[in-house]
Amino acid sequence: MNRTLRKTFLRVASIIALLAALSMAQVTTVDIVGTVTDHTGAVVPGAKITVTHAATNLARSMEASTNGDYTFSLLPLGGYSVSVEADGFKRFETRMSLAAGERGRVDAQMQLGDVNEVVEVSAQAQVLQTDSAT
């Protein structure tokens, strides 16, 4: 009986460990990535990108890298507004909604002008998983 009890205990412990591992594997965040370019396709390094969560109004900002790329990771899921600003260019704005585990891509093509002018993208293609195999 002791041997049977031990086998049962090991099976239950294995099932609990498996369920715990599966529950930790659930993704509850999103990423937003992109590249900032000008109207000729040249990258715009140092552009300021701000993402704002629609439900909480919390914002995160960063500067584009020297090759114009940016990545916001581990964001809460939901709707976002993305704005990009750079000296000598109109401000770029768009909105998007992301579900758990999605990676949204916003490639901002900046137009020459004053930063007080805004280029707002109101219709955007459906979010594709171009940066992962899913």
C-alpha positions as CSV (number, residue, x, y, z in Angstrom):
1,M,0.0,0.0,0.0
2,N,2.8,2.3,0.7
3,R,4.1,1.8,-2.8
4,T,0.7,2.5,-4.4
5,L,0.4,5.7,-2.3
6,R,3.8,6.8,-3.5
7,K,2.9,6.3,-7.1
8,T,-0.4,8.2,-6.7
9,F,1.4,11.0,-5.0
10,L,4.0,11.2,-7.8
11,R,1.3,11.3,-10.5
12,V,-0.6,14.0,-8.7
13,A,2.6,16.0,-8.2
14,S,3.4,15.6,-11.9
15,I,0.0,16.8,-13.0
16,I,0.2,19.8,-10.6
17,A,3.6,20.7,-11.9
18,L,2.4,20.5,-15.5
19,L,-0.6,22.7,-14.9
20,A,1.6,25.2,-13.1
21,A,3.9,25.3,-16.1
22,L,1.0,25.7,-18.5
23,S,-0.5,28.6,-16.5
24,M,2.8,30.5,-16.5
25,A,3.0,30.1,-20.3
26,Q,-0.2,32.2,-20.8
27,V,0.7,35.5,-22.4
28,T,-1.2,38.6,-21.2
29,T,1.0,41.3,-22.8
30,V,1.5,42.8,-26.3
31,D,4.4,44.4,-28.1
32,I,4.5,47.4,-30.5
33,V,7.4,47.7,-32.9
34,G,8.2,49.7,-36.0
35,T,10.6,51.9,-38.0
36,V,10.5,55.6,-38.5
37,T,11.4,56.9,-41.9
38,D,11.0,60.1,-43.9
39,H,9.1,60.5,-47.2
40,T,12.1,59.2,-49.2
41,G,12.4,56.1,-47.1
42,A,15.5,57.2,-45.2
43,V,15.5,56.4,-41.5
44,V,14.8,59.1,-38.9
45,P,17.0,58.3,-35.9
46,G,16.2,59.9,-32.5
47,A,12.5,60.4,-33.3
48,K,10.3,60.4,-30.1
49,I,7.7,57.6,-30.1
50,T,5.0,57.6,-27.5
51,V,2.4,54.8,-27.0
52,T,-0.6,55.5,-24.8
53,H,-2.9,52.8,-23.4
54,A,-6.5,53.9,-24.2
55,A,-8.2,52.4,-21.1
56,T,-5.7,53.7,-18.5
57,N,-4.2,56.7,-20.3
58,L,-0.7,55.5,-19.2
59,A,2.0,56.4,-21.7
60,R,5.5,55.1,-22.4
61,S,8.0,57.0,-24.6
62,M,11.4,56.2,-26.2
63,E,13.6,57.5,-29.0
64,A,14.1,55.6,-32.2
65,S,17.5,53.9,-32.6
66,T,20.2,55.0,-35.0
67,N,18.5,52.8,-37.7
68,G,15.1,54.2,-36.9
69,D,13.7,51.1,-35.1
70,Y,11.8,51.0,-31.8
71,T,10.3,48.3,-29.6
72,F,7.8,48.6,-26.8
73,S,7.6,45.2,-25.0
74,L,5.4,43.8,-22.2
75,L,2.5,46.3,-22.7
76,P,-0.9,45.5,-21.3
77,L,-3.3,44.3,-23.9
78,G,-6.0,46.7,-25.3
79,G,-6.2,49.8,-27.5
80,Y,-3.3,52.1,-28.1
81,S,-2.5,55.4,-29.7
82,V,1.0,55.7,-31.2
83,S,2.5,59.1,-31.9
84,V,5.9,59.9,-33.5
85,E,7.6,63.3,-33.4
86,A,10.8,64.6,-34.9
87,D,12.3,68.0,-35.6
88,G,11.3,69.3,-39.0
89,F,8.5,66.8,-39.5
90,K,4.7,66.7,-38.9
91,R,3.6,64.6,-36.0
92,F,2.5,61.1,-37.0
93,E,-0.5,59.5,-35.1
94,T,-2.4,56.3,-35.3
95,R,-4.5,54.0,-33.2
96,M,-4.6,50.2,-32.9
97,S,-6.0,47.5,-30.7
98,L,-4.0,44.4,-29.7
99,A,-5.1,41.1,-28.2
100,A,-2.9,39.0,-25.8
101,G,0.3,37.9,-27.4
102,E,0.1,40.1,-30.5
103,R,2.9,42.2,-31.8
104,G,1.7,45.3,-33.7
105,R,3.8,47.0,-36.2
106,V,3.6,50.7,-36.8
107,D,6.0,52.0,-39.4
108,A,5.8,55.8,-39.3
109,Q,6.5,57.6,-42.6
110,M,7.2,61.2,-41.5
111,Q,6.1,64.1,-43.7
112,L,8.1,67.4,-43.8
113,G,6.5,70.2,-41.9
114,D,6.1,71.7,-38.5
115,V,5.7,69.4,-35.4
116,N,2.4,71.3,-34.7
117,E,1.0,69.8,-37.9
118,V,-0.4,66.3,-37.5
119,V,-0.6,63.4,-40.0
120,E,-3.2,61.1,-38.5
121,V,-3.6,57.6,-39.9
122,S,-7.2,56.6,-39.2
123,A,-7.5,53.5,-41.3
124,Q,-4.9,50.9,-40.8
125,A,-4.5,47.4,-42.1
126,Q,-5.2,44.5,-39.7
127,V,-2.3,43.7,-37.4
128,L,-0.1,41.0,-38.8
129,Q,2.4,38.9,-37.0
130,T,5.3,39.9,-39.3
131,D,7.9,39.7,-36.5
132,S,7.1,36.1,-35.4
133,A,6.2,32.7,-36.9
134,T,2.6,32.9,-35.5
